[in-house]
Amino acid sequence: MYPERQVEPWIGGRWQIIVPTLFILDVIGGYILFAQVSGYWPPVPQYVFFIIATVFLILGAYRLPADWARRGQKTMTSPRTILLISTLAAFICGIIFWILPNNLLGWTSPILVITLGLSVIILTIRRLTSYDWSGASPVHRVALAAGSLSPLILGAMFQEFDGARTDNTSGMFLVGFAFILLLLSLWRKNVKLGDAEK
């Protein structure tokens, strides 16, 4: 959102404890509220697994060098190529993790879904980390985020027209449209910022 302030710390002191604590309480509150409203309590093993996975990701973030994913050998490609890669990967993952589980039967379906999903994720990471991100502009990072969010944005827009849904999805088209406008605004802002730096 604010690449011109990317090297400035936004919080310090006690806020470094307060903000993560509020975030954790928000997640716990959202979990309880979701279960109360929907009447569905997600299974505990999945939550335990994701808590463990999150801890490993945090530890990995501390142990890996800050530039581990940015020092590829290839010259940085255009922001549109990054947008295309991240969009395709996001849509393929959406098909694998959302559509396939609802259409496959038998004990092999979870293994197939996990294998396909991990393969796409690993191939995408390998492709993106093959570029030298030291040559990337803020527009490249907007492209990466926009592509990753695109299935969720389009999904939100089409929820409103899904007659099979039993919940109230009024206004979701506007939510998706607002996100598209926000991302276009960020793209434009960062293009201008890059031109100003030249």
Secondary structure in CASP SS format (residue, H / E / C, confidence):
PFRMAT SS
TARGET T0000
AUTHOR 0000-0000-0000
METHOD secondary structure of the structure
MODEL  1
M C 1.00
Y C 1.00
P H 1.00
E H 1.00
R H 1.00
Q C 1.00
V C 1.00
E C 1.00
P C 1.00
W C 1.00
I C 1.00
G C 1.00
G C 1.00
R C 1.00
W H 1.00
Q H 1.00
I H 1.00
I H 1.00
V H 1.00
P H 1.00
T H 1.00
L H 1.00
F H 1.00
I H 1.00
L H 1.00
D H 1.00
V H 1.00
I H 1.00
G H 1.00
G H 1.00
Y H 1.00
I H 1.00
L H 1.00
F H 1.00
A H 1.00
Q H 1.00
V H 1.00
S H 1.00
G C 1.00
Y C 1.00
W C 1.00
P C 1.00
P C 1.00
V H 1.00
P H 1.00
Q H 1.00
Y H 1.00
V H 1.00
F H 1.00
F H 1.00
I H 1.00
I H 1.00
A H 1.00
T H 1.00
V H 1.00
F H 1.00
L H 1.00
I H 1.00
L H 1.00
G H 1.00
A H 1.00
Y H 1.00
R H 1.00
L C 1.00
P C 1.00
A C 1.00
D C 1.00
W C 1.00
A C 1.00
R C 1.00
R E 1.00
G C 1.00
Q C 1.00
K E 1.00
T C 1.00
M C 1.00
T C 1.00
S C 1.00
P H 1.00
R H 1.00
T H 1.00
I H 1.00
L H 1.00
L H 1.00
I H 1.00
S H 1.00
T H 1.00
L H 1.00
A H 1.00
A H 1.00
F H 1.00
I H 1.00
C H 1.00
G H 1.00
I H 1.00
I H 1.00
F H 1.00
W H 1.00
I H 1.00
L H 1.00
P H 1.00
N H 1.00
N C 1.00
L C 1.00
L C 1.00
G C 1.00
W C 1.00
T H 1.00
S H 1.00
P H 1.00
I H 1.00
L H 1.00
V H 1.00
I H 1.00
T H 1.00
L H 1.00
G H 1.00
L H 1.00
S H 1.00
V H 1.00
I H 1.00
I H 1.00
L H 1.00
T H 1.00
I H 1.00
R H 1.00
R H 1.00
L H 1.00
T H 1.00
S C 1.00
Y E 1.00
D E 1.00
W H 1.00
S H 1.00
G H 1.00
A C 1.00
S C 1.00
P H 1.00
V H 1.00
H H 1.00
R H 1.00
V H 1.00
A H 1.00
L H 1.00
A H 1.00
A H 1.00
G H 1.00
S H 1.00
L H 1.00
S H 1.00
P H 1.00
L H 1.00
I H 1.00
L H 1.00
G H 1.00
A H 1.00
M H 1.00
F H 1.00
Q H 1.00
E C 1.00
F C 1.00
D C 1.00
G C 1.00
A C 1.00
R C 1.00
T C 1.00
D C 1.00
N C 1.00
T C 1.00
S C 1.00
G C 1.00
M H 1.00
F H 1.00
L H 1.00
V H 1.00
G H 1.00
F H 1.00
A H 1.00
F H 1.00
I H 1.00
L H 1.00
L H 1.00
L H 1.00
L H 1.00
S H 1.00
L H 1.00
W H 1.00
R H 1.00
K H 1.00
N H 1.00
V H 1.00
K H 1.00
L H 1.00
G H 1.00
D H 1.00
A H 1.00
E H 1.00
K C 1.00
END
